Amino acid sequence: MVISMAAYEIIFGIVLIILAVAISALVLLQEGNSQGLSGTIAGGAETFFGKNKGRTMEAKLVKLTKFIGIAFFVIALAAKIITTIF
C-alpha cells in the first residue's frame, strides 16, 4: 500500500504546525488574571475601556492571538474541504 501526499496537503500541514506553535507561544507570553475576586471587589484601576489599554503590549498579544486563531481555523477548514474534493 503506497500512501502519497499531494503538495498542497504538505503545505497545509506545515502552515498548521507553524500556526499551532505560534498560538501556543502567544498564549504563554500573555499575563494571567491573578487578581481574581479581590481585584473585582477592590475596584481594579484598569478597566477594559481604560486610557491607553489598546496600546499596551498585552493588548497587542491578545489581538495577535485572536488573528492567528482565526487564521488557524480557516486554514484547517480549507484544508479539509480541499482534501475531500481532490
VEXPANU-22936 format. One line per 8 residues: for each residue y, x, z of N, C-alpha, C, O. Coordinates in Angstrom, 2 decimals, always signed. Atoms other than C-alpha are relative to their C-alpha. Example, Ala and Ser with C-alpha at 12.3 -4.5 7.8 and 13.67 -1.06 7.14 Angstrom:
-1.19:+0.89:+0.00:-4.50:+12.30:+7.80:+1.20:+0.90:+0.00:+1.18:+1.94:+0.66 | -1.19:-0.82:-0.06:-1.06:+13.67:+7.14:+1.09:-0.77:+0.73:+2.20:-0.26:+0.90;
This chain:
-1.17:+0.84:+0.00:+0.00:+0.00:+0.00:+1.24:+0.89:+0.00:+1.44:+1.70:+0.90 | -1.21:-0.80:+0.13:+3.26:+1.53:-1.14:+1.19:-0.86:+0.38:+1.40:-1.94:-0.16 | -1.21:+0.72:-0.41:+6.44:+0.46:+0.59:+1.19:+0.76:-0.55:+1.40:+1.92:-0.21 | -1.18:-0.66:+0.54:+9.56:+1.23:-1.34:+1.23:-0.80:+0.40:+1.23:-2.03:+0.41 | -1.26:+0.64:-0.39:+13.09:+0.52:-0.22:+1.02:+0.26:-1.09:+1.11:+1.37:-1.63 | -1.05:-0.16:+0.99:+15.90:-0.08:-2.61:+1.17:+0.74:+0.64:+1.28:+0.82:+1.87 | -1.14:-0.78:-0.49:+19.06:+1.98:-2.33:+0.93:-0.84:+0.86:+1.47:-0.34:+1.85 | -0.90:+0.85:-0.79:+21.08:-0.98:-1.04:-0.56:-0.27:+1.40:+0.22:-0.43:+2.35;
+0.59:+0.19:-1.32:+18.61:-1.51:+1.82:+0.24:+1.22:+0.89:+0.51:+1.08:+2.08 | -0.26:-1.23:-0.75:+19.02:+2.12:+2.88:+1.46:+0.09:+0.40:+1.79:+0.46:+1.52 | -1.45:-0.04:-0.28:+22.81:+1.90:+2.63:+0.35:-0.99:+1.10:+1.07:-0.65:+2.04 | -0.27:+0.99:-1.05:+22.92:-1.33:+4.67:-0.52:+0.48:+1.36:+0.14:+0.30:+2.38 | +0.57:-0.50:-1.25:+20.65:+0.25:+7.28:+0.84:+1.09:+0.63:+1.06:+1.08:+1.84 | -0.83:-1.10:-0.51:+22.78:+3.37:+7.63:+1.32:-0.54:+0.54:+1.77:-0.13:+1.61 | -1.28:+0.57:-0.45:+26.01:+1.34:+7.87:-0.19:-0.77:+1.31:+0.64:-0.67:+2.21 | +0.25:+0.75:-1.22:+24.49:-0.95:+10.51:-0.26:+0.91:+1.20:+0.17:+0.60:+2.31;
+0.24:-0.95:-1.09:+23.31:+2.01:+12.59:+1.32:+0.63:+0.45:+1.57:+0.76:+1.65 | -1.30:-0.59:-0.35:+26.77:+3.60:+12.44:+0.86:-1.00:+0.76:+1.49:-0.64:+1.76 | -0.78:+1.03:-0.69:+28.44:+0.32:+13.44:-0.56:-0.28:+1.40:+0.21:-0.51:+2.33 | +0.60:+0.24:-1.31:+25.97:-0.19:+16.30:+0.37:+1.11:+0.99:+0.67:+0.84:+2.15 | -0.39:-1.12:-0.86:+26.71:+3.28:+17.69:+1.49:-0.09:+0.34:+1.89:+0.19:+1.47 | -1.44:+0.14:-0.24:+30.45:+2.65:+17.30:+0.29:-1.09:+1.02:+1.13:-0.91:+1.90 | -0.19:+1.08:-0.97:+30.24:-0.66:+19.18:-0.39:+0.47:+1.39:+0.32:+0.20:+2.36 | +0.46:-0.49:-1.31:+28.27:+0.98:+21.98:+1.01:+0.97:+0.61:+1.32:+0.88:+1.80;
-0.97:-0.97:-0.50:+30.77:+3.83:+22.29:+1.30:-0.68:+0.42:+1.87:-0.33:+1.46 | -1.24:+0.69:-0.34:+33.77:+1.49:+22.28:-0.13:-0.82:+1.27:+0.79:-0.87:+2.08 | +0.21:+0.77:-1.22:+32.29:-0.73:+24.96:-0.03:+0.92:+1.21:+0.50:+0.58:+2.27 | +0.06:-0.94:-1.12:+31.58:+2.29:+27.15:+1.36:+0.62:+0.31:+1.60:+1.01:+1.45 | -1.32:-0.56:-0.23:+35.15:+3.57:+26.70:+0.95:-0.97:+0.71:+1.94:-0.54:+1.31 | -0.88:+0.98:-0.60:+36.68:+0.32:+27.95:-0.13:+0.00:+1.52:-1.19:+0.30:+2.08 | -0.01:+0.08:-1.45:+37.67:-0.10:+31.58:-0.63:-1.31:+0.44:-0.55:-2.32:-0.26 | +0.60:+1.20:-0.53:+35.81:-2.59:+33.72:+1.02:-0.82:+0.78:+2.07:-0.32:+1.16;
-0.85:+0.86:-0.81:+37.35:-5.53:+35.54:-0.47:+0.11:+1.45:-1.24:-0.73:+1.92 | +0.48:-0.26:-1.35:+36.85:-4.14:+39.03:+0.77:-0.76:+1.07:+0.40:-0.71:+2.24 | -0.76:+0.74:-1.00:+39.46:-6.34:+40.71:-0.77:-1.18:+0.54:-0.73:-1.46:+1.73 | +0.80:+1.14:-0.43:+37.19:-9.35:+40.83:+0.85:-1.11:+0.57:+1.95:-1.38:+0.10 | -0.67:+1.14:-0.61:+38.20:-12.25:+43.04:+1.23:+0.42:+0.78:+2.20:-0.34:+0.83 | -1.16:-0.44:-0.79:+40.58:-10.22:+45.21:+1.23:+0.18:-0.88:+2.35:-0.07:-0.42 | -1.13:-0.13:+0.91:+42.77:-9.48:+42.19:+0.57:-1.35:-0.39:+1.77:-1.47:-0.63 | -0.46:+1.35:+0.33:+42.96:-13.18:+41.42:+0.77:-0.61:+1.15:+1.81:-1.23:+0.95;
-0.66:+0.56:-1.19:+43.88:-14.17:+44.96:+1.33:+0.70:+0.24:+2.32:+0.05:+0.57 | -1.22:-0.75:-0.26:+46.46:-11.42:+45.31:+1.03:-0.19:-1.10:+2.17:+0.26:-0.97 | -0.94:+0.22:+1.10:+48.06:-12.48:+42.04:+0.27:+1.29:-0.74:+1.36:+1.84:-0.65 | -0.11:-1.27:+0.70:+47.45:-9.45:+39.88:+1.29:+0.11:-0.80:+1.72:-0.86:-1.43 | -1.30:-0.20:+0.65:+50.64:-7.99:+38.44:-0.12:-0.03:-1.52:+0.85:-0.31:-2.22 | +0.17:-0.09:+1.45:+49.17:-7.63:+34.98:-0.64:-1.28:-0.52:-1.78:-1.59:-0.18 | +0.53:+1.23:+0.58:+48.72:-10.87:+33.06:-0.32:+0.23:-1.46:-0.01:+1.28:-2.03 | +0.39:-0.12:+1.39:+47.38:-11.50:+29.61:+1.21:+0.12:-0.91:+1.18:+0.87:-1.89;
-1.20:-0.04:+0.82:+50.84:-12.07:+28.19:+1.05:+0.93:+0.58:+2.24:+0.78:+0.30 | -0.94:-0.92:-0.63:+52.40:-9.27:+30.21:+0.71:+0.89:-1.00:+0.27:+1.05:-2.13 | -0.80:-0.87:+0.85:+55.01:-6.93:+28.81:-0.80:+1.24:-0.38:-1.40:+1.89:+0.47 | +0.68:-1.17:+0.57:+53.53:-4.20:+26.58:-1.52:-0.03:+0.16:-2.17:+1.00:+0.01 | +1.45:+0.09:-0.17:+49.99:-5.47:+27.22:-0.72:+0.29:-1.32:-1.77:+0.93:-1.32 | +0.64:-0.20:+1.30:+49.19:-5.43:+23.49:+0.12:+1.41:-0.52:-0.52:+1.74:-1.51 | -0.22:-1.36:+0.49:+50.32:-1.83:+23.12:-0.83:+1.05:+0.75:-0.80:+2.22:+0.38 | +0.76:-0.97:-0.78:+48.03:-0.21:+25.67:-1.24:+0.45:-0.76:-1.68:-0.20:-1.70;
+1.21:-0.52:+0.63:+45.04:+1.87:+24.70:-1.18:-0.95:+0.23:-2.04:-1.11:-0.64 | +1.07:+0.95:-0.30:+42.76:-0.66:+26.40:+0.03:-1.18:-0.98:-1.02:-1.61:-1.46 | -0.13:+1.12:+0.93:+44.11:-3.47:+24.21:-0.44:+0.42:-1.41:-1.06:-0.37:-2.13 | +0.40:-0.49:+1.31:+43.58:-1.35:+21.10:-1.53:+0.15:-0.08:-2.13:-0.15:-1.11 | +1.45:-0.11:-0.02:+39.99:-0.64:+22.13:-0.66:-1.37:-0.11:-1.67:-1.53:-0.80 | +0.54:+1.35:+0.05:+39.36:-4.36:+22.65:+0.10:-0.55:-1.42:-0.86:-1.14:-1.93 | -0.17:+0.49:+1.36:+40.78:-5.22:+19.22:-0.95:+0.70:-0.97:-1.53:+0.06:-1.84 | +0.90:-0.76:+0.87:+38.78:-2.46:+17.54:-1.46:-0.43:+0.21:-2.23:-0.51:-0.75;
+1.35:+0.45:-0.31:+35.60:-3.61:+19.29:-0.27:-1.35:-0.66:-1.34:-1.56:-1.22 | +0.17:+1.31:+0.64:+36.13:-7.18:+18.05:-0.13:+0.16:-1.51:-0.98:-0.49:-2.13 | +0.04:-0.21:+1.45:+36.80:-5.97:+14.50:-1.35:+0.58:-0.44:-1.93:+0.11:-1.42 | +1.27:-0.62:+0.38:+33.70:-3.77:+14.39:-1.17:-0.95:+0.26:-2.14:-0.94:-0.49 | +1.03:+1.01:-0.26:+31.59:-6.53:+15.97:-0.11:-1.02:-1.11:-1.21:-1.38:-1.53 | -0.01:+0.96:+1.10:+32.64:-8.97:+13.28:-0.54:+0.66:-1.27:-1.31:+0.04:-2.01 | +0.50:-0.72:+1.18:+32.00:-6.35:+10.57:-1.51:+0.18:+0.08:-2.20:+0.04:-0.93 | +1.44:-0.17:-0.19:+28.53:-5.70:+12.02:-0.73:-1.30:-0.35:-1.73:-1.29:-1.06;
+0.63:+1.29:+0.26:+27.68:-9.41:+11.92:+0.03:-0.34:-1.48:-0.98:-0.79:-2.04 | -0.14:+0.34:+1.41:+28.99:-9.89:+8.38:-0.92:+0.87:-0.86:-1.56:+0.37:-1.78 | +0.86:-0.90:+0.79:+27.16:-6.84:+7.03:-1.47:-0.30:+0.23:-2.26:-0.25:-0.72 | +1.39:+0.36:-0.26:+23.91:-7.82:+8.76:-0.38:-1.28:-0.72:-1.48:-1.39:-1.27 | +0.26:+1.25:+0.71:+24.17:-11.32:+7.31:-0.09:+0.23:-1.50:-0.98:-0.31:-2.17 | +0.03:-0.32:+1.42:+24.96:-9.96:+3.85:-1.27:+0.74:-0.37:-1.86:+0.49:-1.41 | +1.23:-0.75:+0.27:+22.04:-7.55:+4.06:-1.21:-0.92:-0.04:-2.09:-0.77:-0.89 | +1.12:+0.94:-0.04:+19.67:-10.36:+4.97:-0.02:-0.89:-1.25:-1.07:-1.12:-1.85;
-0.08:+0.86:+1.18:+20.91:-12.59:+2.16:-0.38:+0.76:-1.26:-1.13:+0.26:-2.10 | +0.28:-0.80:+1.20:+20.76:-9.82:-0.44:-1.47:+0.39:-0.07:-2.07:+0.36:-1.15 | +1.42:-0.41:+0.04:+17.28:-8.65:+0.58:-0.92:-1.18:-0.26:-2.00:-0.99:-0.81 | +0.86:+1.15:+0.30:+15.89:-12.19:+0.41:+0.13:-0.42:-1.46:-0.81:-0.96:-2.03 | -0.20:+0.36:+1.41:+17.38:-12.73:-3.05:-0.76:+0.97:-0.91:-1.43:+0.55:-1.85 | +0.64:-1.01:+0.84:+16.09:-9.48:-4.51:-1.32:+0.34:+0.59:-2.05:+1.17:+0.04;
